[in-house]
Amino acid sequence: MKDHITLKWGTLKAWNLNSEKGRDLLKSYFALGASAGAMTQRDTPEQKELICQMIDECNADTIYLDWDGVDVSKDDAKKYVMENGA
């Protein structure tokens, strides 16, 4: 399966990261605590930074924003993460 990240409400909704680093970033993210769904997730600044690192690590050209139904650049995805959510 190809790498992909889907974001919604400023946080992770769906993902597939095949690299060891990507999987380690996911483990670190979830070790900090995660909600059952994107709508109720309240990322800490550290979790937002981990998502941005996952975006950089993702072997895909774009990141999908589920709420808007669009693919965006990695830079725009990181901006979305840092400027949205609690």
N, C-alpha and C positions, 0 to 999 in steps of 0.2 A: 504494500500500500504506500502511496506517495505521501510525503510530508504535507501537512496542512494545519492551519490554525483558523478557527472561527471565533470571532469575538461578538459579544452582545452585552449591552449595558456596561461597557467599559472593562469587561473581564473575559476570561476564557469561557467558551461555550462548548467547543469541540476541538480536538487536536489529534494529530498523529506525528510524532517526532521519532525518527528512526535512529538518530545518532546517540551515542552513549551520553554525550554532553546534554543533549536535549532531554533525554530521560532523567538525567540527574537534576536538571533544572525543574522538571515537573515534580520530582520527589521533594525537592526543597520547597517548592511552592505549596504542595499539599501538607507538608510537615508543619507549616505555619498555620494551618487550619483552613478548611474550605467548606462552604455551604453545599447543600444538595443540588442547587441550581444557580445559574448565572444571575437570575433576578434578585436573589437574596444574598449573594456574595458581596462582602464589603472588604475589598483588598486593602492591605496595609501598604505604605510606601515601599516596603521591601518586596511585597508580592508584585506590585506594579513593575518594579525594576526587574524582577524575575521574568515576568511576562514579556517585557521588552527584550530581554536576553533570549527568550524562546523565539521571539519573532526574528531576531537576527540569526539564530541557529536554524530556523526552519528552511529547508531546501525547497522553497517555492518562491516564485516571483512576486506573488501578491498574497494578501491576507483578506479573508472574507468577513465583512461586517454584516451579521445576520439581520439586525434590525433594519438596516438600509437596503439590504439585498444587493450589495456591490462589493467588488474586489477593489482593494486599495493598495498603494505602495507600502512597503515596510515602514518607511518614515511616517506616513500618514496613520498607519496602524498604531505605531508607538505614541504618536500625539494623541490619538483617540483614547488609548489606555491611560495616559498620564492626565488627561483633562476631564475624564468622565469617571463616574462612580464615586463612592464615598471615600 
